[in-house]
Amino acid sequence: MKGINDMDQGAGRCAKRIWQTFAKLMLAGGLGVVCASGQAVPTAGQRYTVSVFGAASDINPDYGPRNNTGYVFGGDVTRHFRLLAPSIEARYGHSSGDVVAENYFLGNVKVEKALGPGLRLHPYGEAGIGYGVIHFGSRAYYPEDNSVIYAVGGGADVDVSSRIALKGEYSYQSWKLGTETSGLTPHGFSAGLVYRFAFGLSRR
């Protein structure tokens, strides 16, 4: 459908600009952290990581007969305690298919736990709030709507090196559109990569 394709291209260009800006900010912060860690001996209160991630997604948009394909990217700042590691995370996601396209921004609170040999497995749960836009295409009686989003999810990161990890996760969202009382509940799986900038934290 031409309407959805045009909107997908516009969303893709917007997402690219947002990602480039976000990546520059996260890279600058991460390089600053790495440089600072090389100039001073880390203390117990400096066990932080700054991470960026990107993943491909398979999403049930809860609208139409087929799943959407898409992507998600973002970053987080994590404080590592002995038992748990809480994070503050920001992410952007996009998915599109034959019927609708969905775009969203989320701010999440995440908690992870390092497990397994070498503490390489990092299962986590997260919850957050954000804003989303759904595009129905030019043939619909109204082309788009928006919603405050509530989201929960969980997954795991698996370290493949001191900086890089594989990511797999499931997410579930609640959208309220217009005057609808039931709304939509998009949900699905994502798989991708994580890159960490560590400060005062030793990882094998």
Residue, then its C-alpha position, 0 to 999 in steps of 0.5 A: m500500500k503506497g500510503i503505508n510505504d510512504m509513511d514507512q520511508g518517512a519514519g525510517r528517515c526520522a529514525k535514522r536521524i534520531w539514531q545518529t544523534f543518540a549514538k553520537l551522544m552515547l558514544a561520547g558518554g561512553l568514550g568519556v567513561v572509558c577515558a576516565s576509567g583509564q585515568a583513575v583507579p575505579t572505586a566501589g561506587q563506580r561500577y557502571t556500564v553504558s550500553v547501546f543495542g539494536a535488534a530486529s523484531d517480529i511483532n503482532p500489532d494486534y491489528g490485521p491478520r499478519n505480524n509486522t517486521g521491524y527493529v528497535f534500538g536504544g541505550d541504557v545506563t546500568r549500576h551494578f550491585r552485588l545481587l542485582a543491576p538496575s538500569i534506566e533505558a530509552r528505546y525507539g521501535h518501529s514495525s510495519g506490515d500489510v495493514v498498519a505501521e507502529n512507531y514508539f518511544l519508551g523510557n524503561v526501568k530494567v533490573e538484571k541478574a548475572l548468572g552462569p559460568g563467568l557470569r555471562l548470562h544476564p536475564y532481565g525484566e523491565a517496565g516503562i511508559g512512552y508514546g506511540v503512533i499507529h499509521f493505518g494508511s491513506r485508505a483508512y477513514y482516519p490515517e493515524d492515531n496516537s497513544v500513551i503506552y505502558a510496556v512490560g517485557g523481559g529477556a536475556d543478554v549473553d556475553v560473547s566478549s567483554r563488550i559485546a553481547l547477544k540479546g533476545e527479548y519479549s515485549y508487551q505493550s498497551w495502547k489506548l486509541g481515541t475513545e476505545t476502551s479496550g485499545l491494542t496490545p502489540h507484542g512480540f520478540s526481538a533479537g540483536l546485539v548489545y555493545r557496552f562501555a564499562f566504567g569501574l567494572s571488570r567483566r571476563 
